[in-house]
Amino acid sequence: MEGRILLKGVIIMSLIACSTARELKVKDQGTIYNHTLATILVEYAASVYVSDLTELITWTCPKCNDLTKGFQILELIVDVKRCLQAFVGVAPDINAIVIAFRGTQGTSIQNWIADLYWKQLDIEYPGMEDAMVHHGFYSAYHNTTLRPGVLSAVESAKEQYGDIPIMVTGHSMGGAMAAFCGLDLTVNYGSRNVSVMTFGQPRIGNAAFASYYSKWVPNTIRVTHEHDIVPHLPPYYYYFPQKTYHHFPREVWLHNLGFGLLSYTVEKVCDDSGEDPSCSRSVAGRSIKDHLTYYGVRLGGEESGFCKIVMDDRLAAYGKVDVDGNVNLSRDFSASVLGMNVESNEERRSI
């Protein structure tokens, strides 16, 4: 009996020692990864999936609490035609402008993943020689109502709060849009202190693009989880480095080690290649379940495969709706709307 207890003690101490050594190694690398910040930003990446715009703009949704309590949305942008959504706001606890993009919505995740297998590099990224990206991911940010709404809100936030840090986040396809946004803010608008953290993001460009991206937005973390299938897509072909999709750095791979009660989560900070073979590429990416949970937080829409928004008619009066039904809601609307009873659904309508 004593021998078993001693053995368990040795195993536990060994695991702790390994974990401690790994943490010290991470610090020695001078990485920008911060666990606490990751657990905060993943909640923003989850909240942007909320379809009830009244709860979202007033930050009263069930997901709008815990580590994001006190957040104030400045602009909520919904591209109804393409089923895209993003918000810009200020988080006083981390003293930063936070931009979040919603991930895949409007089609089943299985169909979207199947389509990713056939994505092609089919557009040159402006101003970057040999850099190729996927047109669909690029257009979701650049050629929709999201970009002008986000840029306007960032400008407004800077006027009100000064040149505070900008943190851009998103899950799945929202991570792809977050990356393009971070690059846009840095290259085209000269924003300083821009960081990007994405969760379960697909590849979006080739090696040349990844190189340019890492140069312009070095404060970028791509968090991957266990066997999450999406970071493995579109496929990476080792023998065709310039013609294939290639992740930019830096990846942080969440995976479990040990067994039973002795199992613990490792947050491995990967190398600066973007395609570290000892990180998520070391396992088969086949899990949708791992794609939908990060740091214990559920990510994804309320109704898989269905795109909708719900909005109080009184709220609509204080926003902008274009001819296509796309919505822009600003924090600068009537105090009476802010004070309305968000528990009541009587005057809400689905769009």
FILO-469007 format. One record per residue (C-alpha): residue number from 1; residue in one letter; y, x, z. Coordinates in pm, 1 decimal. Example, Ala and Ser with C-alpha at 12.3 -4.5 7.8 and 13.67 -1.06 7.14 Angstrom:
MITI    i  aa        py        px        pz
MITI    1   a    -450.0    1230.0     780.0
MITI    2   s    -106.0    1367.0     714.0
//
This chain:
MITI    i  aa        py        px        pz
MITI    1   m       0.0       0.0       0.0
MITI    2   e     239.4     279.0     100.8
MITI    3   g     149.5     459.1    -218.8
MITI    4   r     248.1     158.5    -429.3
MITI    5   i     578.8     123.3    -245.6
MITI    6   l     645.7     493.5    -294.1
MITI    7   l     559.3     468.1    -664.2
MITI    8   k     795.3     172.3    -710.3
MITI    9   g    1066.8     365.6    -531.2
MITI   10   v    1020.2     664.4    -759.2
MITI   11   i    1034.6     442.8   -1070.5
MITI   12   i    1349.4     266.2    -950.9
MITI   13   m    1519.0     596.9    -867.0
MITI   14   s    1418.8     733.0   -1207.8
MITI   15   l    1569.5     431.1   -1383.2
MITI   16   i    1889.0     464.0   -1181.1
MITI   17   a    1903.8     834.4   -1259.9
MITI   18   c    1855.1     767.9   -1632.2
MITI   19   s    2121.4     498.4   -1625.8
MITI   20   t    2364.9     723.0   -1438.1
MITI   21   a    2303.5    1014.5   -1671.2
MITI   22   r    2362.2     789.9   -1970.7
MITI   23   e    2689.4     664.6   -1825.0
MITI   24   l    2810.4    1019.5   -1760.6
MITI   25   k    2717.5    1116.1   -2115.5
MITI   26   v    2920.8     825.1   -2249.3
MITI   27   k    3224.4     937.6   -2050.3
MITI   28   d    3184.7    1294.8   -2174.9
MITI   29   q    3201.7    1168.6   -2532.2
MITI   30   g    3548.0    1030.3   -2465.9
MITI   31   t    3451.4     696.1   -2614.9
MITI   32   i    3683.6     398.8   -2610.7
MITI   33   y    3405.9     163.0   -2501.6
MITI   34   n    3480.2     -28.2   -2183.7
MITI   35   h    3218.6    -264.4   -2042.2
MITI   36   t    3464.8    -481.4   -1851.6
MITI   37   l    3686.1    -529.0   -2156.2
MITI   38   a    3379.5    -618.0   -2365.4
MITI   39   t    3279.4    -893.5   -2122.3
MITI   40   i    3631.7   -1034.6   -2146.5
MITI   41   l    3662.0   -1022.6   -2525.0
MITI   42   v    3320.4   -1180.2   -2581.2
MITI   43   e    3450.5   -1488.9   -2398.6
MITI   44   y    3740.8   -1512.6   -2644.0
MITI   45   a    3494.1   -1472.9   -2931.2
MITI   46   a    3296.7   -1763.8   -2783.2
MITI   47   s    3599.1   -1985.7   -2714.5
MITI   48   v    3726.4   -1977.5   -3072.4
MITI   49   y    3417.2   -2178.1   -3174.0
MITI   50   v    3545.2   -2483.5   -2982.2
MITI   51   s    3611.0   -2770.9   -3223.3
MITI   52   d    3827.5   -2980.9   -2988.2
MITI   53   l    4173.2   -2849.7   -3075.8
MITI   54   t    4339.0   -3029.4   -2785.9
MITI   55   e    4120.4   -2853.5   -2532.9
MITI   56   l    4164.4   -2524.7   -2715.1
MITI   57   i    4544.6   -2526.9   -2749.6
MITI   58   t    4583.0   -2626.3   -2384.9
MITI   59   w    4310.1   -2378.4   -2284.2
MITI   60   t    4116.6   -2641.7   -2089.2
MITI   61   c    3783.6   -2628.9   -2272.3
MITI   62   p    3466.2   -2552.3   -2071.2
MITI   63   k    3456.9   -2203.8   -2226.6
MITI   64   c    3827.1   -2142.4   -2157.1
MITI   65   n    3793.6   -2011.4   -1803.1
MITI   66   d    3625.9   -1734.5   -1605.2
MITI   67   l    3749.1   -1397.2   -1740.4
MITI   68   t    3996.6   -1559.2   -1982.8
MITI   69   k    4171.4   -1776.9   -1725.7
MITI   70   g    4549.5   -1777.7   -1770.7
MITI   71   f    4537.2   -1707.4   -2144.9
MITI   72   q    4815.7   -1871.3   -2345.7
MITI   73   i    4760.0   -1957.3   -2710.2
MITI   74   l    5066.7   -1907.1   -2928.9
MITI   75   e    4912.8   -2023.8   -3256.3
MITI   76   l    4591.6   -2202.1   -3349.9
MITI   77   i    4504.5   -2190.4   -3719.9
MITI   78   v    4234.7   -2402.6   -3881.7
MITI   79   d    4148.4   -2372.1   -4249.9
MITI   80   v    3968.0   -2704.1   -4281.3
MITI   81   k    3887.0   -2661.3   -4648.9
MITI   82   r    3686.9   -2343.5   -4583.2
MITI   83   c    3581.7   -2424.0   -4227.0
MITI   84   l    3758.4   -2123.7   -4072.7
MITI   85   q    3938.7   -2099.4   -3741.6
MITI   86   a    4139.9   -1841.4   -3546.1
MITI   87   f    4387.8   -1821.3   -3262.4
MITI   88   v    4652.6   -1578.3   -3141.3
MITI   89   g    4769.8   -1564.3   -2782.2
MITI   90   v    4866.3   -1346.0   -2490.7
MITI   91   a    4635.9   -1244.7   -2207.3
MITI   92   p    4849.2   -1145.9   -1907.8
MITI   93   d    4564.9    -987.4   -1711.8
MITI   94   i    4499.9    -723.9   -1979.8
MITI   95   n    4861.0    -729.2   -2105.6
MITI   96   a    4762.0    -772.2   -2467.4
MITI   97   i    4794.1    -994.9   -2769.5
MITI   98   v    4446.3   -1131.2   -2841.4
MITI   99   i    4340.6   -1248.8   -3189.2
MITI  100   a    4003.0   -1421.6   -3223.4
MITI  101   f    3821.7   -1537.8   -3537.2
MITI  102   r    3543.6   -1795.2   -3544.3
MITI  103   g    3210.0   -1698.8   -3693.4
MITI  104   t    2987.3   -1876.8   -3940.0
MITI  105   q    3028.3   -2253.8   -3931.3
MITI  106   g    2966.0   -2535.2   -4171.3
MITI  107   t    2624.0   -2424.7   -4285.6
MITI  108   s    2304.8   -2342.1   -4106.1
MITI  109   i    2288.7   -1990.1   -3971.1
MITI  110   q    1951.6   -1949.1   -4144.5
MITI  111   n    2100.7   -2025.4   -4487.7
MITI  112   w    2395.6   -1795.1   -4427.5
MITI  113   i    2165.8   -1510.7   -4323.9
MITI  114   a    1950.0   -1567.3   -4631.4
MITI  115   d    2261.4   -1541.7   -4849.6
MITI  116   l    2357.7   -1212.2   -4683.3
MITI  117   y    2052.0   -1044.7   -4832.7
MITI  118   w    2209.8   -1082.7   -5177.7
MITI  119   k    2570.7    -995.5   -5101.4
MITI  120   q    2717.3    -748.0   -5348.9
MITI  121   l    3000.0    -496.6   -5329.1
MITI  122   d    3224.2    -666.8   -5579.7
MITI  123   i    3589.6    -593.0   -5503.6
MITI  124   e    3795.7    -276.2   -5457.8
MITI  125   y    3993.2    -255.9   -5136.9
MITI  126   p    4361.8    -207.6   -5232.0
MITI  127   g    4494.9     146.0   -5194.7
MITI  128   m    4165.1     303.3   -5096.1
MITI  129   e    3994.2     505.4   -5370.0
MITI  130   d    3625.5     419.8   -5421.8
MITI  131   a    3633.7     174.0   -5130.9
MITI  132   m    3439.3    -141.5   -5209.1
MITI  133   v    3397.7    -455.1   -4998.1
MITI  134   h    3243.7    -795.5   -5036.5
MITI  135   h    3477.9   -1048.2   -5193.2
MITI  136   g    3370.2   -1334.9   -4968.6
MITI  137   f    3435.7   -1152.9   -4641.8
MITI  138   y    3762.4   -1008.9   -4774.2
MITI  139   s    3885.4   -1345.9   -4901.3
MITI  140   a    3798.7   -1530.1   -4578.5
MITI  141   y    4079.8   -1335.9   -4413.6
MITI  142   h    4316.1   -1239.9   -4695.4
MITI  143   n    4309.8   -1547.9   -4919.4
MITI  144   t    4316.3   -1836.8   -4672.3
MITI  145   t    4566.6   -1990.2   -4432.0
MITI  146   l    4440.7   -1764.7   -4151.6
MITI  147   r    4627.3   -1448.9   -4250.8
MITI  148   p    4983.6   -1589.3   -4271.5
MITI  149   g    4929.4   -1788.8   -3952.5
MITI  150   v    4798.6   -1486.4   -3763.0
MITI  151   l    5071.3   -1250.0   -3886.5
MITI  152   s    5346.0   -1498.0   -3801.7
MITI  153   a    5205.9   -1545.7   -3452.0
MITI  154   v    5178.2   -1171.4   -3392.6
MITI  155   e    5541.0   -1125.0   -3494.8
MITI  156   s    5641.7   -1403.8   -3257.6
MITI  157   a    5438.0   -1253.1   -2974.5
MITI  158   k    5600.8    -913.9   -3022.5
MITI  159   e    5945.2   -1072.7   -3006.5
MITI  160   q    5858.0   -1240.7   -2677.7
MITI  161   y    5644.4    -974.6   -2509.1
MITI  162   g    5740.8    -648.1   -2674.3
MITI  163   d    5512.9    -395.5   -2840.0
MITI  164   i    5208.2    -460.8   -2622.0
MITI  165   p    4853.6    -375.2   -2739.8
MITI  166   i    4681.5    -597.4   -2995.7
MITI  167   m    4310.0    -671.9   -2952.6
MITI  168   v    4121.6    -838.7   -3235.5
MITI  169   t    3777.5    -988.9   -3186.0
MITI  170   g    3518.1   -1215.1   -3342.8
MITI  171   h    3147.5   -1283.3   -3365.9
MITI  172   s    2929.8   -1277.6   -3676.7
MITI  173   m    3147.4   -1348.0   -3983.2
MITI  174   g    3437.4   -1375.7   -3738.7
MITI  175   g    3377.8   -1007.9   -3668.1
MITI  176   a    3412.9    -929.4   -4038.4
MITI  177   m    3747.7   -1111.3   -4048.7
MITI  178   a    3855.8    -936.5   -3727.9
MITI  179   a    3792.9    -598.1   -3891.3
MITI  180   f    3999.1    -685.9   -4199.3
MITI  181   c    4274.1    -816.9   -3971.4
MITI  182   g    4284.8    -498.4   -3764.2
MITI  183   l    4306.6    -289.8   -4080.6
MITI  184   d    4575.1    -516.7   -4226.3
MITI  185   l    4791.1    -496.7   -3913.0
MITI  186   t    4765.1    -118.1   -3907.1
MITI  187   v    4797.2     -29.2   -4275.9
MITI  188   n    5024.4    -301.0   -4410.2
MITI  189   y    5235.1    -386.8   -4107.2
MITI  190   g    5249.2     -59.2   -3918.6
MITI  191   s    5128.6    -207.9   -3592.5
MITI  192   r    5046.7      48.1   -3328.0
MITI  193   n    4786.5      31.0   -3056.3
MITI  194   v    4553.5    -203.3   -3245.3
MITI  195   s    4194.2    -221.4   -3126.4
MITI  196   v    3902.1    -420.0   -3265.9
MITI  197   m    3585.1    -527.3   -3087.5
MITI  198   t    3329.0    -738.0   -3269.2
MITI  199   f    2992.7    -886.9   -3176.3
MITI  200   g    2698.6    -917.9   -3416.2
MITI  201   q    2911.5    -824.9   -3716.6
MITI  202   p    2757.8    -782.2   -4065.7
MITI  203   r    2834.9    -486.7   -4288.5
MITI  204   i    3145.8    -550.0   -4497.2
MITI  205   g    3198.7    -248.3   -4721.1
MITI  206   n    3060.0      79.4   -4855.4
MITI  207   a    3069.2     431.1   -4707.3
MITI  208   a    3410.4     507.7   -4859.0
MITI  209   f    3554.8     194.3   -4701.5
MITI  210   a    3390.6     276.8   -4367.1
MITI  211   s    3548.2     623.0   -4374.3
MITI  212   y    3895.8     487.4   -4447.7
MITI  213   y    3855.3     215.3   -4188.9
MITI  214   s    3754.0     451.4   -3909.6
MITI  215   k    4051.8     671.5   -3991.1
MITI  216   w    4302.4     385.9   -3972.4
MITI  217   v    4150.2     182.8   -3689.5
MITI  218   p    3971.6     437.2   -3468.4
MITI  219   n    3980.3     206.4   -3165.7
MITI  220   t    3697.3      -6.3   -3299.8
MITI  221   i    3373.0    -107.0   -3130.2
MITI  222   r    3091.9    -301.6   -3296.8
MITI  223   v    2865.0    -441.2   -3028.1
MITI  224   t    2509.3    -516.3   -3141.5
MITI  225   h    2232.3    -680.0   -2938.4
MITI  226   e    1862.3    -598.8   -2935.5
MITI  227   h    1702.9    -727.3   -3261.0
MITI  228   d    2006.9    -924.6   -3383.8
MITI  229   i    1946.1    -974.2   -3755.3
MITI  230   v    2308.0    -995.2   -3875.9
MITI  231   p    2416.0    -629.5   -3815.0
MITI  232   h    2127.4    -533.5   -4045.8
MITI  233   l    2287.6    -728.3   -4329.5
MITI  234   p    2376.7    -694.0   -4610.3
MITI  235   p    2100.7    -434.3   -4643.0
MITI  236   y    2170.8     -62.8   -4612.7
MITI  237   y    1989.7     161.5   -4861.9
MITI  238   y    1973.2     520.0   -4740.3
MITI  239   y    1921.6     672.1   -5085.1
MITI  240   f    2231.9     509.1   -5238.8
MITI  241   p    2507.1     587.9   -4985.7
MITI  242   q    2801.7     517.0   -5217.8
MITI  243   k    2655.9     203.1   -5373.9
MITI  244   t    2531.0      31.9   -5062.6
MITI  245   y    2689.4    -139.9   -4765.8
MITI  246   h    2766.2      91.9   -4475.4
MITI  247   h    2881.6      14.1   -4119.6
MITI  248   f    3190.4     182.4   -3979.5
MITI  249   p    3174.2     333.7   -3628.9
MITI  250   r    3147.4     294.5   -3342.8
MITI  251   e    2842.9      88.3   -3253.7
MITI  252   v    2741.9       2.0   -2897.9
MITI  253   w    2383.8    -122.1   -2887.8
MITI  254   l    2276.6    -351.2   -2603.4
MITI  255   h    1904.1    -335.8   -2540.1
MITI  256   n    1660.0    -364.6   -2252.8
MITI  257   l    1445.7     -89.9   -2104.7
MITI  258   g    1175.0    -113.5   -1843.7
MITI  259   f     957.3    -412.0   -1767.5
MITI  260   g     956.1    -715.6   -1539.6
MITI  261   l    1176.2    -675.9   -1232.3
MITI  262   l    1243.6    -316.3   -1331.8
MITI  263   s    1399.2    -410.6   -1664.9
MITI  264   y    1765.7    -329.4   -1713.5
MITI  265   t    2016.9    -341.6   -1997.2
MITI  266   v    2131.9     -21.2   -2160.6
MITI  267   e    2468.1      -8.4   -2336.2
MITI  268   k    2413.8     278.9   -2574.0
MITI  269   v    2722.4     428.3   -2734.8
MITI  270   c    2608.4     543.9   -3078.8
MITI  271   d    2723.3     834.0   -3293.5
MITI  272   d    3022.9     829.3   -3526.4
MITI  273   s    2823.8     780.9   -3847.7
MITI  274   g    2826.9     401.9   -3832.7
MITI  275   e    2455.9     404.4   -3913.8
MITI  276   d    2304.8     579.3   -3611.8
MITI  277   p    1925.6     563.1   -3665.1
MITI  278   s    1868.3     567.2   -3288.6
MITI  279   c    2065.6     249.5   -3227.8
MITI  280   s    2008.9    -100.6   -3371.0
MITI  281   r    1868.1      53.2   -3689.2
MITI  282   s    1578.7     186.1   -3480.9
MITI  283   v    1435.6    -166.6   -3450.1
MITI  284   a    1356.5    -449.9   -3687.5
MITI  285   g    1647.8    -689.0   -3709.2
MITI  286   r    1478.9   -1026.5   -3722.5
MITI  287   s    1620.2   -1226.7   -3433.6
MITI  288   i    1867.8   -1512.6   -3463.4
MITI  289   k    1834.8   -1572.1   -3088.9
MITI  290   d    1968.8   -1222.3   -3015.3
MITI  291   h    2256.4   -1293.6   -3253.6
MITI  292   l    2371.2   -1594.6   -3054.4
MITI  293   t    2392.3   -1435.2   -2708.4
MITI  294   y    2596.2   -1132.8   -2603.7
MITI  295   y    2647.4   -1023.8   -2241.7
MITI  296   g    2484.0   -1350.8   -2140.7
MITI  297   v    2750.8   -1552.3   -2324.7
MITI  298   r    2643.4   -1809.3   -2583.0
MITI  299   l    2824.3   -1775.6   -2915.9
MITI  300   g    2823.6   -2028.6   -3196.0
MITI  301   g    2932.7   -2381.5   -3276.9
MITI  302   e    2846.0   -2687.2   -3074.4
MITI  303   e    2662.4   -2844.5   -3367.0
MITI  304   s    2474.6   -2602.9   -3588.3
MITI  305   g    2523.3   -2665.7   -3957.9
MITI  306   f    2816.5   -2904.8   -3915.3
MITI  307   c    3184.6   -2828.5   -3955.2
MITI  308   k    3436.2   -3050.3   -3781.9
MITI  309   i    3745.2   -3045.6   -3566.6
MITI  310   v    3858.9   -3301.1   -3312.3
MITI  311   m    4228.6   -3350.7   -3248.9
MITI  312   d    4444.6   -3590.1   -3050.6
MITI  313   d    4679.6   -3779.9   -3282.5
MITI  314   r    4971.5   -3701.9   -3052.3
MITI  315   l    4896.7   -3332.6   -3088.5
MITI  316   a    4892.4   -3356.6   -3467.7
MITI  317   a    5253.4   -3471.6   -3462.8
MITI  318   y    5360.2   -3132.0   -3327.8
MITI  319   g    5166.4   -2917.1   -3571.8
MITI  320   k    5175.2   -2843.7   -3941.8
MITI  321   v    4920.7   -2998.0   -4175.5
MITI  322   d    4927.1   -2898.6   -4543.8
MITI  323   v    4809.8   -3096.9   -4845.8
MITI  324   d    4454.2   -2968.4   -4800.1
MITI  325   g    4443.6   -3081.9   -4438.8
MITI  326   n    4465.9   -2729.6   -4297.5
MITI  327   v    4617.0   -2721.8   -3949.7
MITI  328   n    4858.8   -2488.2   -3771.0
MITI  329   l    4932.6   -2570.0   -3408.5
MITI  330   s    5195.0   -2382.9   -3212.6
MITI  331   r    5235.2   -2347.9   -2836.6
MITI  332   d    5598.2   -2446.9   -2884.6
MITI  333   f    5538.3   -2819.2   -2882.8
MITI  334   s    5644.2   -3102.9   -2653.2
MITI  335   a    5580.0   -3058.8   -2282.1
MITI  336   s    5456.9   -3414.8   -2277.7
MITI  337   v    5174.0   -3315.9   -2511.7
MITI  338   l    5083.1   -3023.5   -2287.7
MITI  339   g    5068.0   -3264.0   -1997.1
MITI  340   m    4852.1   -3522.9   -2166.4
MITI  341   n    4518.8   -3619.6   -2017.8
MITI  342   v    4272.9   -3396.9   -2201.0
MITI  343   e    3983.5   -3580.6   -2035.9
MITI  344   s    4055.7   -3889.2   -2244.1
MITI  345   n    3904.2   -3911.9   -2590.5
MITI  346   e    4055.3   -4249.2   -2679.2
MITI  347   e    4317.6   -4115.4   -2919.2
MITI  348   r    4117.3   -3829.7   -3062.4
MITI  349   r    3983.3   -3824.0   -3410.9
MITI  350   s    3740.4   -3604.5   -3601.2
MITI  351   i    3851.8   -3432.3   -3918.2
//
